[in-house]
Amino acid sequence: MTANQRDVLLDVCIQRAYLDENQPQRCQNAPQVILNVKHVMAYARLAKLPVVSCVDVDCANRIGAGYVRVAPDLAPVQRKAPFSLLPQHAVVESDNSLALPLDALRSYQQVIFTKVHRDPFTNPKLDRLLTEAPARRFVIFGVPLENTVRMLALGLLRRRRRVVVLADTCGYWNVQEADMTLRQLSVKGCELLTARQYIGTSLARIAHKLGARIRPSRLVA
């Protein structure tokens, strides 16, 4: 499978502060998001799909009052939910530089970008990778749906990239705003799927490449 025939998974801030119990910024549907992200990451390992992740770091004046508050000495991988980490990963810090090897996803299965703003495209390295990297389509999941996921999906659509959002794998803080966001993304041309739908159809497409027929029910509850 060539690079531009593969999906690229976009993991948006699947991190402890938004998913763990007793966290003040925990999203409303955290249990559902955790379950579905585990299935998606299991599929990524099986199909060897590249994963681009971003993680919020403390920068209150730019991220906003509703975003994460964590100890400043925590490394980005420590902020991530453990089930969202792949063994071969690298961290790219946010700065004003465009210096990033575009073959990063060939050297590592997962590249984790730090994020200091609601809009992920304010990280020029992440912007460059998503704009220029070959991909069949970008498959987005994460937190929060109402703003960061929305900005990422719309930004990719403006860049004429094919976009899928896994609706039941996106966390939200306000269910009404989340529903409105999904309707907007659908109108703009974004494909909306559930985790089960995405894994099932993708497995059927690549089953012959895996050398055996794999039942989707093994990965999806």
Secondary structure as UniProt FT lines:
FT   HELIX           3..5
FT   STRAND          7..12
FT   HELIX           16..19
FT   TURN            21..22
FT   TURN            24..25
FT   TURN            28..29
FT   HELIX           30..47
FT   STRAND          51..56
FT   HELIX           60..63
FT   TURN            65..66
FT   TURN            72..73
FT   HELIX           76..79
FT   HELIX           82..84
FT   STRAND          89..92
FT   TURN            102..103
FT   HELIX           104..107
FT   STRAND          110..115
FT   HELIX           120..122
FT   HELIX           124..132
FT   STRAND          137..142
FT   HELIX           145..149
FT   HELIX           150..158
FT   TURN            159..160
FT   STRAND          163..170
FT   HELIX           175..188
FT   STRAND          191..193
FT   HELIX           195..210
FT   HELIX           216..218
//
